[in-house]
């Protein structure tokens, strides 16, 4: 049954008719999950999405090799047992087309598409203090009045490309990983430059190398690339997963990165060097992020665990890559997790191919494109195709696409000039009735799970407001200050803080001029979920409601 929020009060200020009870921006994991939750509350919801279909990240990032780095059975919507039972991923790490199919399937299953407006960018939204509603404007010039506004903009949605002034003069073709064309790109017979060796570049390089005549990889900072250990999943695997799903989710909700892993319950110094080697070899064979968490505890905080785990990887790089100079260039000189480590699918092996050249641009940077390729200060590299896998203005950059104007005419990005401010990552003071879904200050973790728990909290909060006939919610300044100051403190307790020196996106350090500091919650996903529950059970003391 639809609950028209206008009908709940006789307040004359409410004369302004609502077009919707809630507008959700984005139709990726966050938008889909949010629409489902709000529909269950009986709200009239409109999802506004700039792409032509659902998917978000999985709509835009269609580059060769795009696939998840989380294990498929937990890179999933937890809220529906039916979905968990009906959908069987075909691989441990599904490809972009499969994730896109999954999101489409969930959309159709719950008939969500009818509340989605595609090819539409929400460009601005202003909080109208008199009616305590949001006025949201699209790029087509429509203006919608809504009680609640929810942003599911994605962590990595605002692509970054280095400003090469002469890119237009380049006679070949260029592509950006995060804006990949829908039709296949053929690299046969082409000389291809790949700029960037983050998670996107690491997935692209091995596949393009199989097709292209030659690939030049321009590397500024190497990454610790962990072998994925990908494999297909058959019926037997799914029977086992489904019979253990409760236990798997229990692990997910308690593991710092919301992944279904067991704690190692040991440090390297607890075992002999020979045992260390065996343990690391076993974890390496398992592959994926298990390598980081199931060999030794606290790789993110403990120097000794980090050194042992990264030292073993360094040895593997040198074993795999035949040319010692290339192997050395590929070996990072910073702790594991100071940059977000990608999973590799024959990544290091690719550098043994005759048609792949690694060029170190850490000291001699690429400065521009030319008619025929790319150049550093002293060398031109002639290529036919350039691929920019150069990352994103992450987390807060996603908010550049909408001018959000809160109470007193304050613009969100002005408020966040020195870094984001939120309470619980869910709301911002001076921005009543605006909920951020999967935005800044939520855990740096397996994001569908974070979204699921956060949206559940938002749903329960709005349900409580409806029960109590309230129309307004805003975090207190004190609670916002407290949560915001917790964020750097949590980061400081980890080795991730060293990411500032190696351009890590989770600190904003990859974007020239962006303030460097924690953009996410580094206190462990389980603690974040507990904080959400506690806040709700305590009656939402960090929020004003009326
Ligand atoms: P990224 O990790 O920020 O990597 C960008 C790369 O571009 C870096 O190697 C960077 O070098 C390089 N770069 C930027 N400007 C450059 C320049 N002017 N010259 C030379 N190199 C330059 O971006 P990403 O690979 O797109 O990944 C971002 C995040 O998205 C990941 O960490 C992950 O969270 C998510 N993601 C996930 C998956 C997955 O789960 N499968 C896949 C892709 C992305 P520096 O390191 O020196 O800055």
Boltz pocket constraint, residues with backbone or C-beta under 6 A from the ligand:
constraints:
  - pocket:
      binder: B
      contacts: [[A, 66], [A, 67], [A, 68], [A, 69], [A, 70], [A, 156], [A, 162], [A, 177], [A, 195], [A, 196], [A, 197], [A, 198], [A, 199], [A, 200], [A, 201], [A, 203], [A, 218], [A, 219], [A, 220], [A, 221], [A, 340], [A, 361], [A, 365], [A, 366], [A, 389], [A, 390], [A, 391], [A, 392], [A, 502], [A, 503], [A, 505], [A, 510]]
      max_distance: 6.0
